[in-house]
Amino acid sequence: MVTFEAVTKRYGSAAKSFTALDGVDMTVGRGEITGIIGRSGAGKSTLIRLVNGLEKASSGKVIVDGTEVGRLNDAGLRGLRREVGMIFQHFNLLSSRTAFDNVALPLEIAGLSRAEIKGKVEPLLDLVGLGDKAASYPSELSGGQKQRVGIARALATSPKLLLSDEATSALDPETTQSILALLKQINAELGLTVLLITHEMEVVKTIASHVAVIDQGRIVEQGCTFDVFTAPKHETTRILLSSTLGTSLPEWLRSGLKNEPSAGDRILVRLTFFGATAFQPLTARLVTEIGGDVNILAGAIEEIAGEPFGTLVVSYPAAPEIIDRANRFFAATGLSTEVLGYVA
Ligand SMILES: Nc1ncnc2c1ncn2[C@@H]1O[C@H](COP(=O)(O)OP(=O)(O)OP(=O)(O)O)[C@@H](O)[C@H]1O
């Protein structure tokens, strides 16, 4: 649905330019929800603004549904923006208009009659759960309700693609979840492709089937969310994920970690459970296997893109025969493990 081919975007003059995107190659599959994550200033907004033609690539191609955005004239860009809806962090509603009239705005601009507009806006307000708020002004709505109006407005022109620019960043966690559920529902029911940018890993983990990680204007990693989140390859991805998944070590453990064991030390190992191993009582078997002296130090089970994923940090004596027994057990069960270090 969207393809970036060697896209570079420079801001400023030739004499003093800043490269915001640097050779981006990326694909957003039709009907999928794709998340782009990255730190502040990584280039996320620039990337999304290239998709609806608010910015122009300095080189390379951005292709949306077969059309190269950089080649469109003004009329072409207006057409593109009817095909590409957008929602924003601060909703961008007109405070002088009711919920109904905010959703109606793009249809008024497109020249539809009042009856046609009514026929479109009412079902959209119902879809986003605001059928009874048509006459309310933005000041009378909660943040979540305002974003629902924003979503209805973005859908008014029946776009094929929805861009979301930090759409849940101003919302509390519960409201965030309800908005994400709505986006997921719209994606499933209308077959709408969704491209969202966020600095919240939780958002990507909850709804995106695919993810791209951007760092200093470059895509450093991309793929299925489950694969990228459970086996991140790039350091930036690991850092971004460390605060979200139960994969980070508590400070009290991290501060005492050594690279080499001394006599009597314990080894710290992170076990990762997913797929078939997620539902087996492997920890209990590990305890039996190595003779009982296993401590569970940290752990979490969560869902990534709808699949269970668990991590557990355990320690046991760093004696060679015990490490051997544990390693044989890990190999036999297919558990994914990582030695984190040694503690006294
Ligand atoms: N119009 C502009 N002129 C000059 N530099 C710009 C312009 N827009 C963005 N930049 C710079 O390009 C870089 C990428 O900005 P961008 O807004 O795309 O990042 P971002 O990942 O969306 O960040 P944030 O999450 O903070 O919004 C930043 O260093 C920013 O300062």
PDBQT file of the ligand as one rigid body, heavy atoms in Angstrom, charges set to zero:
ROOT
HETATM    1  N1  LIG A 401      10.810  21.922   8.946  1.00  0.00    +0.000 N 
HETATM    2  C1  LIG A 401      11.959  21.520   9.492  1.00  0.00    +0.000 A 
HETATM    3  N2  LIG A 401      13.100  22.236   9.318  1.00  0.00    +0.000 NA
HETATM    4  C2  LIG A 401      14.271  21.819   9.834  1.00  0.00    +0.000 A 
HETATM    5  N3  LIG A 401      14.432  20.693  10.555  1.00  0.00    +0.000 NA
HETATM    6  C3  LIG A 401      13.342  19.947  10.778  1.00  0.00    +0.000 A 
HETATM    7  C4  LIG A 401      12.057  20.314  10.267  1.00  0.00    +0.000 A 
HETATM    8  N4  LIG A 401      11.172  19.369  10.638  1.00  0.00    +0.000 NA
HETATM    9  C5  LIG A 401      11.857  18.449  11.368  1.00  0.00    +0.000 A 
HETATM   10  N5  LIG A 401      13.164  18.801  11.437  1.00  0.00    +0.000 N 
HETATM   11  C6  LIG A 401      14.238  18.045  12.112  1.00  0.00    +0.000 C 
HETATM   12  O1  LIG A 401      14.257  16.731  11.566  1.00  0.00    +0.000 OA
HETATM   13  C7  LIG A 401      14.451  15.753  12.607  1.00  0.00    +0.000 C 
HETATM   14  C8  LIG A 401      13.337  14.740  12.564  1.00  0.00    +0.000 C 
HETATM   15  O2  LIG A 401      12.136  15.376  12.964  1.00  0.00    +0.000 OA
HETATM   16  P1  LIG A 401      10.759  14.608  13.093  1.00  0.00    +0.000 P 
HETATM   17  O3  LIG A 401       9.759  15.609  13.589  1.00  0.00    +0.000 OA
HETATM   18  O4  LIG A 401      10.477  13.904  11.841  1.00  0.00    +0.000 OA
HETATM   19  O5  LIG A 401      11.121  13.568  14.235  1.00  0.00    +0.000 OA
HETATM   20  P2  LIG A 401      10.143  12.716  15.171  1.00  0.00    +0.000 P 
HETATM   21  O6  LIG A 401      10.750  11.364  15.255  1.00  0.00    +0.000 OA
HETATM   22  O7  LIG A 401       8.753  12.824  14.684  1.00  0.00    +0.000 OA
HETATM   23  O8  LIG A 401      10.285  13.448  16.553  1.00  0.00    +0.000 OA
HETATM   24  P3  LIG A 401       9.173  13.764  17.670  1.00  0.00    +0.000 P 
HETATM   25  O9  LIG A 401       8.744  12.448  18.213  1.00  0.00    +0.000 OA
HETATM   26  O10 LIG A 401       9.942  14.597  18.668  1.00  0.00    +0.000 OA
HETATM   27  O11 LIG A 401       8.101  14.529  16.968  1.00  0.00    +0.000 OA
HETATM   28  C9  LIG A 401      14.550  16.538  13.906  1.00  0.00    +0.000 C 
HETATM   29  O12 LIG A 401      15.895  16.684  14.260  1.00  0.00    +0.000 OA
HETATM   30  C10 LIG A 401      13.923  17.862  13.592  1.00  0.00    +0.000 C 
HETATM   31  O13 LIG A 401      14.502  18.894  14.372  1.00  0.00    +0.000 OA
ENDROOT
TORSDOF 0
